[in-house]
Each structure stands twice: as C-alpha cells, then as structure tokens.
Amino acid sequence: MMTQADVAARFRLRPTRAAKVSEISEATAASAVAPEERVNFHIGNPVQDPRLSSAFLRAALGLDIRAVDLTMDRPDELLAACGWDDDERPTIDLLTSLVKRSAPYLPRGGFTRSAPPPIVRSFQEWLEHQHDPLTYDIGKTSGKREIILASGGVTETMRVLFHALSSFLVHLPATVYQYHCPLPAHVTSFPGLRHVSLPEDETEALAILEGSLHSDTGGPSFLLLGSVTSEEMRRVLRSLSVDHPLFILEANDAPNHLSLAREAKMVDRVIRFLTPAILSPSFASDSLVFVAGNAEYLSLLEMLHFQLKGTPSAAEVELVTHLLALPPSRTNAGATGIPFATDPPLESGGPAPALTRAITAAGARTEQTFAAAVTARSERIDGLAEHLAGRAAAWLDRSHSYTRLPSSTISSDIPPPASCARCANGSTSPTCIMSSNRVSSAPSFRTILSMTGLPAVSSAGPHERR
C-alpha cells in the first residue's frame, strides 16, 4: 500500500512563473496607494476615458454615437432619448456599469485578494452557511487562494485545466476518468492524458475504477464527476483516494454535504467547479465558473487561464453581480434547488472498498425490511382502530334510542311465576319484583342497565324501541 507521501508525490507540478508584468500589475492593484496615484501596468489595457465610455454606452443603447451631450452621468436624459419609462432605469444602470467595468481588465483569478467583489463574498457565504459549512481561503493573509473565477463555462474551464495538467504534471501519463460528464474531442485530446468514460451505473463504475487503480500504472488519476453521487459512492471514493493517487474533480454544483470535499483528508484532493446556478437557478445559463479547492492547482489554472484567454470576463462578473442585487422575485431565487439529505453521513466502513459496499448494502436491506414491517403493522393497527371507532359510534347511536321504562310497563295483571318462593309464602318485600307491591316498586330501565354493567342513559321523553 502506498504511503500518503507517495500518493501526494504523484500530483506534483513543475515550477511555474507568471510574467513579470503580471506580477507588477497584481502588486500595484493590491497596494494601499490611492487609485489616482497609481500607475497601472497591463499589456493591452485599453484607454479609459469618460468620453469613450459614454460613446460605448450610446452605442449599446442604440443611440447616435455622435450625441456627445448624452453622457453616462446623465441617466435621465438617456432614458428620455431612448423613449423609456422610469421602470427601465435598472437597464441603464446595468449597461453603464458594464461599460465602466469592462474597459479595465480584471486581475488574474477574477479579483484581488485584498478586495474581493460582492459576487465572491456571496459565494463565500453560500459555502459557509450550509448544512456542512466549509471555508476556503481567498489569500488575503496567506497569499494562497483557494477560490478563483473562470470564464467560458465548465467545459471551457476543463479545457484550460487539462492543458495545464498536460504541460505541468511531473508524472505522466495521467488518467482522467469521466463519470456522467461527456466532453467534446478537443477537450480530451491533450498529450499525456488518457480519458476513460465510466459506465452510468455506480456499482459498475466503481468496479472499473477500483480495478484500474489496483493495477497501478505509475501516473496520477483524476475522476471527473458530472453529477451528484450517492453517499455510498462518495464513501468508497474517499477510501480509494486515501490509498491510491486519485484526485477528484467535481463539476456537479453539489452543496457541501454532497461533496467529497467535506470528507476527512480530502479538502486538498478535491477541486470543485460550480456555476452561478448555486446562487439562483435562474443563473444556470451564465458562463461564469467558481473554482474552489487546492491552492497550488488553482494557481496553475489561473496562470494558464491568463496565458490562453486572458483574465476572467469583467462583463460576466458584473452581470451576475447586478442580478444578485435584484429582488428575489425578479431572479426566481425561490425556485427549488438540490434538497438537503435527511440521512446522517456515514463514516468510512473499513479498509476495503468491497467490504464497505457490502456492509452498506446489508444495512440498507435491513432498514428497508424493518420499514416494511413497521408499515404493515401500522396499517393493521389503523384499520382496527377505525373498526373499533365505528362500533363505538354505532353503540352510542343505539343507546340514545333507549329511554327509562315507565312504571305502567310492568302491569299488575301479570301473575307471579309459581317458582317464586317468596311470593308463594306471602312475602311482601318491596325488593321482590314479583311481589304484590310490584307496581309501585318496579325498577326503572336505569336500574336494569346498572345491573347489566352498562352505563345508564337518560332521555328527555319516551321513544319507541328500535
């Protein structure tokens, strides 16, 4: 079995060094010097001038670009020129902000460590205010960022990542296993990376993955998850990652409690690629990507992102920021997202993944059997209770139909039975219902009911017996 040091060594990266002008630009942006006193260094940074920005805004609004009197600091005049009502003012504000933010480039990774934008703070709050909170460093004090932004969507971000792995991994070839995450050919064609598509079924996928990891090829392995997996699969993957060089790439928008990042010893072996849909389902089509995880790998990703396509799009960041500021009713923030699981997380089930799966399956079968038995007994008890309730209701209805028998009901012309020894001997005891005093001392129906053990029921008047 490999030691933890051996496993970590498989993912070692070659040294990287950003361009000197990029380092100067980031150092300037992070300094405490007032913006008006800085000299910003950036290759290709466009000219920033209020007149030029106003011309861009007029072009975006479809107005005459030569109407120099319509400037971005006069929103009322812009509304009137467009023929819009005051309800359209947020559109003017959004386009104005987009033009202002899009002229200067964003820093590498999408933000400066000292001043993260509102969208990054919203992402941090989403991570930290969950069923299982997780905290990621933005590098404000440590200098190592565990959160960055990327542009172009998840597939494009994977292309940049695979380019980085192909160029900077020390140990090659590496294997990338894809589970529920198909990728186009241009994303999977980098040298030194072998892509394997796993079956849709979790059991079959785990069997193939486990067999491949046991036949060690000497290179690292990456598992790309395109959907949220079951608790059992996450537990097995965690066990495999501890004993084998397996790195997890999650592209499934999983909350913390459904992510492998919350498992013990896995925080540095998982990189999460999340879309703005985690903040609101209505943002699902936005191409911005939040990336969270291993700081060394994220540093490489942001560097290659800058080299291949520049820094993240300022317009995309500004758009999501604007949408987050809108009332919830306008962004469908109340739509149902991924529900929290009610089952408690299970601990690792043993040294062998096969044993873990067997124990989990047996526990699940036992739980299902017990639940079925309880359900069956509950149905029988409920049926019996309903039956008894019906019987009791019927008896009450019937008892209300009875009344106390009047004294004339027991007539004096009924001769005593010959078997009554007390009457035959001339007894005049009022306790004998067959004595000569039987008319005046006849017991009521209440007395008869008390003799039978049934509760007496009074009635307001005589009724016929049913």
Secondary structure, 3 states (H helix, E strand, C coil): CCCHHHHHHCCCECCCCCCHHHHHHHHHHCCCCCHHHCCCCCCCCCCCCHHHHHHHHHHHHCCCCCCCCCCCCCHHHHHHHHCCCHHHHHHHHHHHHHHHHHCCCCCHHHCCCCCCCHHHHHHHHHHHCCCCCCCCCECCCCCCECEEEECCCHHHHHHHHHHHHHHHECCCCEEEEEECCCCCHHHCCCCCEEEEECCCCHHHHHHHHHHHHHCCCCCCEEEEECCCCCHHHHHHHHHHHHHCCEEEEECCCCCHHHCHHHCCCCCCCEEEEECHHHCCHHHCCCCCEEEECCHHHHHHHHHHHHHHHCCCCHHHHHHHHHHHHCCHHHHCCCCCCCCCCCCCCCCCCCCCHHHHHHHHHHHHHHHHHHHHHHHHHHHHHHHHHHHHHHHHHHHHHHHCCCCCCCHHHCCCCCCCCCCCHHHHCCCCCCCCCCCCCCCCCCCCHHHHHHHHCCCCCCCCCCCCCC
